Each structure stands twice: as C-alpha cells, then as structure tokens.
Amino acid sequence: MYRYKQLISPKLSLPDYNAQVGEALAGVKAINKVIELGMPIRKQAA
C-alpha cells in the first residue's frame, strides 16, 4: 500500500470523481503487473 500511495495517490489529476476512480484502478493494475513481473516462475518438479 505504501508504494501505491507514493507512486499514484498524490497524482490524481482528473477533476471528476468517477474519472479519479478509473485512474486509481489503472494505477493498481499497473502496480500489480510490476509485482507479477518480479515474481519467479514456478515449475513442478518431475
């Protein structure tokens, strides 16, 4: 949550509330993608 607040939260620039919600959700999706890219790929041992 700290990373989200530091990177996205103070920068909500759209004036409409619904647009800000969409902007916040886009930020969450971007952060989740970065986290996903950093996770190791697991393979089941044979």
C-alpha positions in Angstrom: 0.0 0.0 0.0 2.9 2.3 0.7 4.2 2.0 -2.8 0.8 2.7 -4.3 0.4 5.9 -2.2 3.9 7.1 -3.0 3.6 6.5 -6.8 0.0 7.0 -7.7 -2.2 8.5 -5.0 -0.9 12.1 -4.8 -1.1 12.4 -8.6 -4.8 12.0 -9.2 -5.3 14.8 -11.7 -8.8 14.3 -13.2 -11.5 16.6 -11.8 -14.4 14.1 -12.0 -14.8 11.6 -9.1 -15.6 8.7 -11.5 -12.6 9.5 -13.6 -10.4 9.5 -10.5 -11.7 6.1 -9.6 -10.7 4.8 -13.0 -7.3 6.5 -12.8 -6.8 4.8 -9.4 -7.8 1.4 -10.7 -5.4 1.8 -13.7 -2.6 2.6 -11.2 -3.4 -0.5 -9.2 -3.4 -2.6 -12.3 0.0 -1.2 -13.3 1.5 -1.9 -9.9 0.1 -5.4 -9.9 1.7 -6.0 -13.3 5.1 -4.8 -12.0 4.7 -7.1 -8.9 3.8 -10.0 -11.2 6.9 -9.5 -13.4 9.1 -9.6 -10.3 7.8 -13.0 -9.2 9.7 -16.2 -10.0 8.2 -18.6 -12.5 7.5 -21.9 -10.7 7.8 -25.2 -12.4 6.6 -28.5 -10.9 9.5 -31.0 -10.4 9.1 -34.2 -12.4 
